[in-house]
Amino acid sequence: MTRSRLTPEREAELYEAVLDLLREVGYDALTMDAVAGRTRSSKATLYRQWRSKPELVARALRHSKPVHVGDIDTGTLRGDFHAMLARTDDCRMEKDSALMRGLAQAVHSNPDLHEALRELLIEPEITGLDVLLRRAVDRGEIRADNPALGYVPHMFLGAVVARQLIEDRAPDRAFLTDYLDAVVFPALGA
């Protein structure tokens, strides 16, 4: 079956509707019927474009990240990480944090969602982060044998999750900037 191509505007509209519905009802209650109704499209159209709900959700999340981490290159690791944080505002960060917490819960009972998120969202972000870190190593900002290099994704995710758990506050740019300066850069020796 050939996949008809949506316009970029229509695709963006569909993705935004998916994210809005996820925030409203959560992953388990999200249905292709609800997406079709919200976007005035047919389920057949949705299934032609995306094989499954997990793929649609993962692609919607990926689409909401207009700049890929690996594309950021300010010439320094510090500049790259700060540019990474500048990609989103605090309001969006709070909404995305709540959304990710809900999806983190859903992956435990939905292996297809877990696989789609890993393939379409997590792996590309980790690959992009690896690109930033390799450039920093090549520039001499970080030692290639620094054991903290393998834990940078864990540090970032830990900061986002821990802020909510410990302080009952969503992460924001000020918190993450301080976290970079106090934890990530010292761990990397940068």
MOVEN-V301760 format. One record per pair of residues at least 12 apart in sequence whose ideal C-beta (glycine too) atoms are under 6 Angstrom apart, sorted by the first residue. I is the first residue (numbers start at 1). J is the second residue. Records with the same first field share a line. If there is no record, write none. Layout:
I->J  J
//
This chain:
3->48
14->39
15->60  63
17->38  39
18->35  56  60
19->60
21->34
22->99
23->99
26->102
27->103  106
32->46
54->112  113  116
55->116
58->116  117  120  121
59->120
61->121
62->120  121
67->87
68->128
69->125  128  129
70->128  131
72->84
77->136  141  190
80->132
81->180
85->173  176
90->172  173
94->170
97->170  171
126->153
129->153
133->149
141->190
142->188  190
146->188  189
148->187  188
155->184
159->179
163->175
//
